[in-house]
Each structure stands twice: as structure tokens, then as C-alpha cells.
Amino acid sequence: MTRNPDDIKPSLRSDVTVELVKHTAGDSDVLWAARVSTAGEQSLDELAKDPERSKGLINYLMRDRHGSPFEHNSMTFFISAPIFVFREFMRHRVGWSYNEESGRYRELQPVFYVPDESRRLVQEGRPGKYVFVEGTRAQQELTGRVMEDSYRQAYEAYLEMLDAGVAREVARSVLPVGLYSSMYATCNARSLMHFLGLRTQHEMAKVPSFPQREIEMVGEKMEQHWAGLMPLTHAAFNANGRVAP
Ligand SMILES: Cc1cc2nc3c(=O)[nH]c(=O)nc-3n(C[C@H](O)[C@H](O)[C@H](O)COP(=O)(O)OP(=O)(O)OC[C@H]3O[C@@H](n4cnc5c(N)ncnc54)[C@H](O)[C@@H]3O)c2cc1C
């Protein structure tokens, strides 16, 4: 097979994509689920009543960690990010569904991650007490150059095997974790809050976490979408120290 050189040249990205593709999620979903305790089948009729009480109820549920009313909603995100982000992401087992593109059934595209200038490059301290500081110009230049060279070499090796008739599932072994992948991830507000508590750093967090910056970038974008859909729940999450109920 003759390949167009432009098609095999690695394309480099420093960002992540998070699109909200589908949702049934609103603060009212928390309210009707919670009010069934006292109002039974009339809980739906109570929705429009007294917004201040609704806000107070959501805050009470969050504070006292009555978590199940936050599960009656659904958000599906399309995410494009490096494989090392997905590897961390899929450790979140509860309240999440995933489907990812396949390296067995399709030829993987040469899209790779390089950190941009905002990404702090140098780690100082000891495990559990790391801080990240900016690298020097020379470290930034080296990182970009070495990554690009390595990606090009790996992708050429991948194509060499494919062109010789080796199966995609075998040839992909040479590709690095900086390769972009894509997936759909579906969650509910409770499982998203648990994810955000662990995968974002935030001044309002009662229990600080120290996630890798690249998964945090995904978390921040998911949080923006969610905050627009469920503003009262989002505000209560922040007000109560960003601990999932
Ligand atoms: C900063 C950071 C560093 C990390 N470093 C490492 C590392 O070095 N190595 C590594 O392997 N992982 C690491 N992880 C991943 C971490 O150990 C968790 O696997 C990941 O954060 C998912 O959390 P979770 O299990 O609470 O989430 P979920 O799988 O979504 O589970 C949600 C909750 O359900 C309950 N639950 C789920 N499964 C079980 C079970 N089997 N038994 C009992 N209760 C259960 C727990 O209460 C759990 O908190 C790291 C995570 C973070 C945030």
C-alpha cells in the first residue's frame, strides 16, 4: 500500500476534548427522588414548589451524604485524550459505563500528546508530597523534540508491520501511551462527584487530591458541563467540601 506522507505524519496535541453528547440530568431529578420518602407518588407534583426549600434539601442531602437521590440522572460524554489518561479514568468502576475505540478493529491514527507551556514539567519532593514546577526553556524544548521523534519512530514501525500484513492487534504493541484514544463515558451526578473529588484540585476541597494534570483537564471540562445542567447540586458539592455524598 502506498501511503500519503501527510497521512502518516504525527499530529501533536496538548488539549483534550470533552463533549456532552446526551443527558437527562437536572436538579429536579434529585428532588423528586428524595421527596418520595415523604410524598410518595406525589413527589413529582412538589417539584415546582418553593425553590429555597429545594436548594436547602439538596444541600442537606449533600451534607449528610444521602447519596442515592443523586443517581437518578445520566450524562454521556465523548472524550478524546491520551491513552495514559484513559488508563487512570477506567479505574473508576462504580456508576460509569465505557466504550472505547478499538485498536483491533481500526487502524489507529497518528495523533499524539505533547505538553504545552502551561504544563509544569518538573516534579520535586517525595511520594505523596510532590510539587510540580515549571521546567527550563531547555527542558521544554527537549521534551517536545524527544516526544515527537519517538512518536514518529513508533508510528512508522506500526505502519511497517501493517503494510507487511501483520494484524492491527499485534502491531499496536509498539505505540506509546501518549497516543490519543476516544471513548464514550456515561455516569450520573454521584459517580461524577466521586471522580471530581479525586481527579481535580480545588480550593474548596475538604480532602485535597493530587491528580495528574491531564486527567484533571478532562475533569474540569466535564465539571463545566455538569454545573450548567445541575447548578444547585454543583453549588452544594462545592459548599460541602467537594466530597461525593
Ligand atoms: C491521586 C491519585 C493517585 C493514584 N495512584 C494510584 C497508584 O499509584 N496505583 C494504583 O493502582 N491506583 C492509583 N490510583 C487509583 C485509585 O487507587 C482508584 O483506583 C481510583 O481513584 C478509583 O477510585 P475508587 O476505587 O474510589 O472509584 P470507583 O471504582 O468508582 O469506586 C467508587 C467507590 O465504590 C466503593 N468500591 C468500589 N469497588 C469496591 C470494592 N471492590 N470493594 C469495596 N468498595 C468498593 C468504594 O467506596 C469506592 O470509593 C490513584 C488515584 C488518584 C486520585
Ligand as a Chemical Component Dictionary entry (heavy atoms), coordinates in Angstrom:
data_LIG
# 
_chem_comp.id                   LIG 
_chem_comp.type                 NON-POLYMER 
_chem_comp.pdbx_formal_charge   0 
_chem_comp.three_letter_code    LIG 
# 
loop_
_chem_comp_atom.comp_id 
_chem_comp_atom.atom_id 
_chem_comp_atom.alt_atom_id 
_chem_comp_atom.type_symbol 
_chem_comp_atom.charge 
_chem_comp_atom.model_Cartn_x 
_chem_comp_atom.model_Cartn_y 
_chem_comp_atom.model_Cartn_z 
_chem_comp_atom.pdbx_ordinal 
LIG C1  C1  C 0 -4.048  10.997 43.010 1  
LIG C2  C2  C 0 -4.267  9.564  42.719 2  
LIG C3  C3  C 0 -3.208  8.688  42.679 3  
LIG C4  C4  C 0 -3.408  7.329  42.393 4  
LIG N1  N1  N 0 -2.332  6.479  42.341 5  
LIG C5  C5  C 0 -2.527  5.168  42.067 6  
LIG C6  C6  C 0 -1.425  4.254  42.017 7  
LIG O1  O1  O 0 -0.284  4.631  42.202 8  
LIG N2  N2  N 0 -1.679  2.962  41.705 9  
LIG C7  C7  C 0 -2.959  2.482  41.517 10 
LIG O2  O2  O 0 -3.142  1.296  41.268 11 
LIG N3  N3  N 0 -4.013  3.324  41.557 12 
LIG C8  C8  C 0 -3.831  4.635  41.829 13 
LIG N4  N4  N 0 -4.913  5.479  41.866 14 
LIG C9  C9  C 0 -6.252  4.960  41.562 15 
LIG C10 C10 C 0 -7.083  4.734  42.859 16 
LIG O3  O3  O 0 -6.481  3.749  43.681 17 
LIG C11 C11 C 0 -8.512  4.304  42.498 18 
LIG O4  O4  O 0 -8.461  3.079  41.794 19 
LIG C12 C12 C 0 -9.235  5.318  41.629 20 
LIG O5  O5  O 0 -9.051  6.618  42.128 21 
LIG C13 C13 C 0 -10.721 4.996  41.580 22 
LIG O6  O6  O 0 -11.261 5.286  42.846 23 
LIG P1  P1  P 0 -12.393 4.415  43.500 24 
LIG O7  O7  O 0 -11.973 2.973  43.644 25 
LIG O8  O8  O 0 -12.804 5.120  44.765 26 
LIG O9  O9  O 0 -13.567 4.562  42.426 27 
LIG P2  P2  P 0 -14.649 3.522  41.973 28 
LIG O10 O10 O 0 -14.028 2.310  41.395 29 
LIG O11 O11 O 0 -15.578 4.265  41.061 30 
LIG O12 O12 O 0 -15.393 3.108  43.300 31 
LIG C14 C14 C 0 -16.240 4.035  43.965 32 
LIG C15 C15 C 0 -16.402 3.614  45.416 33 
LIG O13 O13 O 0 -17.096 2.359  45.464 34 
LIG C16 C16 C 0 -16.559 1.568  46.530 35 
LIG N5  N5  N 0 -15.934 0.356  45.950 36 
LIG C17 C17 C 0 -15.672 0.135  44.629 37 
LIG N6  N6  N 0 -15.153 -1.084 44.466 38 
LIG C18 C18 C 0 -15.038 -1.625 45.684 39 
LIG C19 C19 C 0 -14.546 -2.866 46.162 40 
LIG N7  N7  N 0 -14.035 -3.792 45.370 41 
LIG N8  N8  N 0 -14.594 -3.109 47.478 42 
LIG C20 C20 C 0 -15.095 -2.205 48.327 43 
LIG N9  N9  N 0 -15.591 -0.986 47.951 44 
LIG C21 C21 C 0 -15.566 -0.720 46.652 45 
LIG C22 C22 C 0 -15.505 2.443  47.241 46 
LIG O14 O14 O 0 -16.150 3.131  48.291 47 
LIG C23 C23 C 0 -15.093 3.394  46.164 48 
LIG O15 O15 O 0 -14.547 4.608  46.650 49 
LIG C24 C24 C 0 -4.731  6.837  42.144 50 
LIG C25 C25 C 0 -5.791  7.731  42.203 51 
LIG C26 C26 C 0 -5.586  9.072  42.475 52 
LIG C27 C27 C 0 -6.764  10.007 42.513 53 
# 
loop_
_chem_comp_bond.comp_id 
_chem_comp_bond.atom_id_1 
_chem_comp_bond.atom_id_2 
_chem_comp_bond.value_order 
_chem_comp_bond.pdbx_ordinal 
LIG C1  C2  SING 1  
LIG C2  C3  SING 2  
LIG C2  C26 DOUB 3  
LIG C3  C4  DOUB 4  
LIG C4  N1  SING 5  
LIG C4  C24 SING 6  
LIG N1  C5  DOUB 7  
LIG C5  C6  SING 8  
LIG C5  C8  SING 9  
LIG C6  O1  DOUB 10 
LIG C6  N2  SING 11 
LIG N2  C7  SING 12 
LIG C7  O2  DOUB 13 
LIG C7  N3  SING 14 
LIG N3  C8  DOUB 15 
LIG C8  N4  SING 16 
LIG N4  C9  SING 17 
LIG N4  C24 SING 18 
LIG C9  C10 SING 19 
LIG C10 O3  SING 20 
LIG C10 C11 SING 21 
LIG C11 O4  SING 22 
LIG C11 C12 SING 23 
LIG C12 O5  SING 24 
LIG C12 C13 SING 25 
LIG C13 O6  SING 26 
LIG O6  P1  SING 27 
LIG P1  O7  DOUB 28 
LIG P1  O8  SING 29 
LIG P1  O9  SING 30 
LIG O9  P2  SING 31 
LIG P2  O10 DOUB 32 
LIG P2  O11 SING 33 
LIG P2  O12 SING 34 
LIG O12 C14 SING 35 
LIG C14 C15 SING 36 
LIG C15 O13 SING 37 
LIG C15 C23 SING 38 
LIG O13 C16 SING 39 
LIG C16 N5  SING 40 
LIG C16 C22 SING 41 
LIG N5  C17 SING 42 
LIG N5  C21 SING 43 
LIG C17 N6  DOUB 44 
LIG N6  C18 SING 45 
LIG C18 C19 SING 46 
LIG C18 C21 DOUB 47 
LIG C19 N7  SING 48 
LIG C19 N8  DOUB 49 
LIG N8  C20 SING 50 
LIG C20 N9  DOUB 51 
LIG N9  C21 SING 52 
LIG C22 O14 SING 53 
LIG C22 C23 SING 54 
LIG C23 O15 SING 55 
LIG C24 C25 DOUB 56 
LIG C25 C26 SING 57 
LIG C26 C27 SING 58 
# 
